[in-house]
Amino acid sequence: MAQISPKLLIPESFQVSRDDITGQLGLIWELIKTPLIVPLLQLGVYICLAMSLMLFMERVYMGIVIILVKLFWKKPEKRYKFELIQDDVELGSSNFPVVLIQIPMFNEKEVYKISIGAACGLSWPSDRLVIQVLDDSTDPAIK
C-alpha cells in the first residue's frame, strides 16, 4: 500500500514550516474564511431580516384584526338572547339554580381565608349556594 505524503494533503503553498502545524491551520483558515464564512453569515443576516419582516407583518395584521373585532363584533348582550333571573316574591329564591363552588387547596395556609371569603361574598341566595373546600394538604396544622 502506497504511503500518503503530507505534501498531497497540504500543498506547498500552505506549508509554513513542517513543525508548525498551528501556523499551517491558521493559514488555511485565512484562505477559506472569506469565500466560505462570509457568504454563510450574509445568508444568516438575510434570513433574520426576512423573519423580522414576517413578525412585523403578523403584528400589523393581528392589530388590524383586533381593531375590526372590537368595532364590528356583536357584543354578548346583542348576540345572546337571555333574560335576567327575576326575584319572585312567591317562589323566593327557588327561582335561582343551586350553585356548587369547589375551592381546591394544597398547603395554602396564607390564601384559604381570602378564597373562602370571596366565595362567601357572592351575591347569590345563600340557600342556593354550596361551597366545598377540597383540602389535599399534607401539613396537619392546616386541616
N, C-alpha and C positions, 0 to 999 in steps of 0.2 A: 504494500500500500504506500502510495506516494505521500511524503510529508508536506504539509501546507506551510509555506514560509510566511512570516509576518508581513513580508512585502506585498503579498497578494491581498491580505486583509486591509492593510493601511498603505495607501500609495506613498511614494517617496516624497511627494509634496507635503504630506501631512506629518512626516517624521521630523520632529524637532531634535530629539535625541532618543536613542534606543532605551535609555534608562528612565527617561522622564515621561511616564505614561499619563500623568495628570496634565502635563503640558499638551500632549497629543489629544487627550479628550477635550481640553479647553479649546484647542484649535478646531477640532471637529464641531464642537458646539457653536463656535463663532461662525463657521461656514454654513451650518444648517439653520441657525437661528432666524435669520432674515427671511429666507424663502419658505420656511415651514411654520414657524411660530407666529409670525406677524399676520399672515392670512387667516390662521385659525382664530387669533384674537379679534381681528376685524369681523370675522363671521359671528363670533360671540357678541360683539357690540351691536351688530345689525339685528341679531335675534332678540337681544334685550330691548332694543328700540321698538321692534315690532310688537313685542309682548307688552311694553309700556303703552303703546298706542292702542292696543286691543283693550287693556284695562281702562284707559281713559274713555274710550268709546262705550264700553259697558257701563261705566258710571254715568255718562251723559244719558244713555238710553234708559237706565233704571230711574234716573231723576225725572225724565220726561214721563215715564210710565207712572211713577208715584204722583206726580202733579195731576196727570189726567185722571187717575183713580180718585184722588181727593176731590177733584172738581165735578166729575160726572158720575161717579158711582152712587148708587142709591144708598141712602142712609138706612140703618137697620129699622128705624121706625117706619119708613116707607116700604121697605122690602118685605117685612113680615107683618102679617095681619094678626094682631093679638089685642086682647083687652086686659086691662089690669084687673087683678083679683079685687073684687069689691067686698067691703065689710058688710056682712049681713047680720042684722040685729037678732033675727030669729034663729039662724043657724050658728051664730057665734063664730068661733074660729074653725069650725069643721069645713068651712069653705076652702081653707088652705090645706095643701097636702102635707103629709108628715115628712120631715126632712131629717136625714141622718148625717151627722158630721163626725168624721173619724179623724183624730189627731194622732199621727204616729210619733212616738218618742223613742229615743235611744240615748241614754246618758246625757240628756239635755236639761240639766238642773236649772240653768240660767233662763231658759226661754219657756218653760212649761207654764208659768203663771201668765205670761203675755199671750201665748197662743190660746189657752183655755179662756182667758178673759175676752179675747177678741171674738171667739166663737159664742160666748155667752152674751156678748153685746149686740148680736144681730137683731135686726128689727123683724122678728117673726114670732108668732104666738108661742109662748113657752110650752103649752100643752101639745104643740105640733112639732116640737124640736127635740131631737135626741142627739146628745153629744157623747161620743165614746173616745176615751183616751187609750190608745194601744201602746202599752209600755213594754218594750223588749230590753229594758236596761239590765246591765249586769251589775250595776252598783246598788247594793242593798239600801243605801241611805236615801235613794231617790224614791224607791217604792213605798 
